[in-house]
């Protein structure tokens, strides 16, 4: 059912102008297995040296007040947000150099990077390690050729499946971004964990 919904939406996207925010929302809400918590599009600045937050969508699953400590000072949140939503919001202020951390590595390596909390190589990626502290259990970064990187994350451990990766890449292709290659060996070679 979800796969048919995604295929139908993909076909309709090809026929209409792109609204990136709506496309990211549909990607998260209509994704196979409906397992993704947020999507962030990291855009590459000119002359292709920095990936910055361009747009994103996050779906909240639970509400509870948060207190966040940044550089030793306490910040109390007046609205109810999930840990994952906090991580998503904080991401808007981040940027990554090419080949830096997960988004930069995916961009520079020209292949997707799939990382889960169950993987064995702990703490290799700072972004994933930090995300783990906010309840993120899976991060997937898909390069969009020269345009940037699409980052998907989940509060669940989402095991790598080639079929799911192909469906995600086809969805991304439908919203007007170049189709990255899917190479299972490459994915397995660069799938790392966080603590």
C-alpha positions as CSV (number, residue, x, y, z in Angstrom):
1,X,0.0,0.0,0.0
2,X,2.7,2.5,1.0
3,X,4.8,1.6,-2.1
4,X,1.7,2.2,-4.4
5,X,1.1,5.5,-2.6
6,X,4.7,6.5,-3.2
7,X,4.7,5.5,-6.8
8,X,1.5,7.4,-7.4
9,X,2.9,10.5,-5.7
10,X,6.2,10.2,-7.7
11,X,4.3,10.1,-11.0
12,X,2.3,13.2,-10.0
13,X,5.5,15.1,-9.0
14,X,6.9,14.8,-12.5
15,X,3.8,16.6,-13.8
16,X,3.9,19.6,-11.5
17,X,6.3,22.4,-10.4
18,X,8.5,21.6,-7.4
19,X,7.7,22.9,-3.9
20,X,10.7,21.6,-2.0
21,X,9.1,21.9,1.5
22,X,6.1,20.0,0.4
23,X,8.2,17.4,-1.4
24,X,10.3,16.8,1.8
25,X,7.1,16.4,3.8
26,X,5.7,13.9,1.3
27,X,9.0,12.0,1.3
28,X,8.8,11.6,5.1
29,X,5.1,10.9,5.4
30,X,4.8,8.7,2.3
31,X,8.1,6.9,2.5
32,X,8.3,3.1,2.4
33,X,7.6,1.8,5.9
34,X,6.9,5.4,7.1
35,X,10.0,5.1,9.3
36,X,11.8,8.5,8.7
37,X,11.6,11.3,11.3
38,X,13.0,14.1,9.4
39,X,14.5,15.1,6.0
40,X,17.1,17.9,5.5
41,X,18.4,19.2,2.2
42,X,22.0,20.4,2.6
43,X,22.9,22.6,-0.3
44,X,26.4,23.1,-1.7
45,X,27.5,26.7,-1.7
46,X,29.5,28.2,-4.5
47,X,32.3,27.5,-5.2
48,X,31.3,24.1,-3.8
49,X,33.1,24.3,-0.5
50,X,30.4,24.3,2.2
51,X,27.1,22.4,2.7
52,X,24.5,24.5,4.4
53,X,20.9,23.8,5.6
54,X,18.6,24.7,2.7
55,X,15.2,23.2,3.7
56,X,13.8,20.4,5.8
57,X,10.8,18.7,7.3
58,X,10.4,17.0,10.7
59,X,7.5,15.1,12.1
60,X,7.1,15.0,15.9
61,X,6.1,11.7,17.5
62,X,5.8,12.6,21.2
63,X,5.7,15.8,23.3
64,X,7.6,16.7,26.4
65,X,9.3,19.9,27.6
66,X,13.0,20.1,27.1
67,X,16.0,21.8,28.7
68,X,19.0,22.2,26.5
69,X,22.5,23.1,27.6
70,X,24.6,24.9,25.1
71,X,28.1,26.1,26.0
72,X,27.4,25.8,29.7
73,X,24.3,27.9,29.7
74,X,20.8,26.5,30.2
75,X,18.1,27.1,27.7
76,X,14.5,26.2,28.6
77,X,12.1,25.5,25.8
78,X,8.6,27.0,26.2
79,X,7.0,24.8,23.6
80,X,6.8,21.0,23.6
81,X,9.2,19.4,21.2
82,X,10.8,15.9,20.9
83,X,14.5,15.3,21.2
84,X,14.6,14.5,17.5
85,X,12.8,17.8,16.6
86,X,15.4,19.6,18.7
87,X,18.2,18.0,16.8
88,X,16.4,18.9,13.5
89,X,16.0,22.6,14.6
90,X,19.6,22.9,15.8
91,X,20.7,21.5,12.4
92,X,19.5,24.6,10.7
93,X,22.4,26.5,12.1
94,X,25.0,23.9,11.1
95,X,27.2,23.7,8.0
96,X,29.7,21.1,6.8
97,X,32.8,21.4,4.7
98,X,33.1,19.1,1.7
99,X,34.2,15.6,3.0
100,X,33.4,16.7,6.6
101,X,31.2,14.4,8.7
102,X,28.3,12.5,7.2
103,X,26.8,15.0,4.8
104,X,30.2,16.1,3.5
105,X,31.5,12.5,3.1
106,X,28.4,11.5,1.2
107,X,28.8,14.5,-1.1
108,X,32.5,14.0,-1.7
109,X,32.2,10.2,-2.1
110,X,29.3,10.5,-4.5
111,X,27.4,7.6,-2.8
112,X,24.9,7.2,0.0
113,X,26.0,6.7,3.6
114,X,23.7,4.6,5.8
115,X,24.5,4.7,9.6
116,X,22.6,3.0,12.5
117,X,23.1,2.9,16.2
118,X,23.7,-0.9,15.9
119,X,26.7,-0.6,13.6
120,X,30.1,-1.6,15.1
121,X,32.3,1.4,14.3
122,X,31.2,3.7,17.1
123,X,31.8,7.5,17.1
124,X,33.2,7.7,13.6
125,X,30.7,10.4,12.6
126,X,30.3,13.4,15.0
127,X,26.8,14.2,13.5
128,X,25.6,10.7,14.1
129,X,27.0,10.6,17.7
130,X,25.4,13.9,18.5
131,X,22.1,12.7,16.9
132,X,22.2,9.6,19.1
133,X,22.0,11.9,22.2
134,X,18.7,13.3,20.7
135,X,17.2,9.9,20.0
136,X,18.3,9.5,16.4
137,X,19.0,5.8,15.6
138,X,19.5,5.9,11.8
139,X,20.9,8.5,9.5
140,X,21.0,8.2,5.7
141,X,22.8,10.8,3.6
142,X,22.2,10.6,-0.2
143,X,24.3,12.8,-2.5
144,X,22.5,14.9,-5.1
145,X,25.4,15.3,-7.5
146,X,26.6,18.9,-7.5
147,X,23.5,20.2,-5.7
148,X,24.0,18.9,-2.2
149,X,23.0,16.1,0.1
150,X,19.6,14.8,1.3
151,X,19.8,13.6,4.9
152,X,17.1,11.3,6.3
153,X,17.0,10.3,9.9
154,X,14.8,8.1,12.1
155,X,14.3,7.5,15.8
156,X,14.1,3.8,14.9
157,X,16.9,1.5,13.8
158,X,16.2,1.1,10.1
159,X,18.1,-1.8,8.6
160,X,19.7,-1.2,5.2
161,X,17.7,-2.6,2.4
162,X,18.7,-2.0,-1.2
163,X,15.0,-2.0,-2.3
164,X,14.2,0.8,0.1
165,X,17.3,2.7,-1.0
166,X,16.2,2.4,-4.7
167,X,12.7,3.7,-3.8
168,X,14.2,6.7,-2.0
169,X,16.5,7.5,-4.8
170,X,13.6,7.2,-7.3
171,X,11.5,9.6,-5.2
172,X,14.4,12.1,-5.1
173,X,14.9,11.8,-8.8
174,X,11.2,12.6,-9.3
175,X,11.5,15.9,-7.5
176,X,14.1,17.1,-10.0
177,X,17.4,16.2,-8.6
178,X,20.0,14.0,-10.4
179,X,19.8,10.3,-9.7
180,X,22.9,9.2,-7.7
181,X,24.3,5.7,-8.4
182,X,23.3,2.9,-6.0
183,X,26.2,0.6,-5.4
184,X,25.6,-1.9,-2.6
185,X,29.4,-2.6,-2.1
186,X,30.0,1.1,-1.7
187,X,27.1,1.4,0.8
188,X,28.4,-1.5,2.9
189,X,31.9,-0.1,2.8
190,X,30.8,3.3,4.2
191,X,28.1,2.3,6.6
192,X,29.3,3.2,10.0
193,X,27.8,3.5,13.5
194,X,27.5,5.9,16.2
195,X,27.5,5.3,19.9
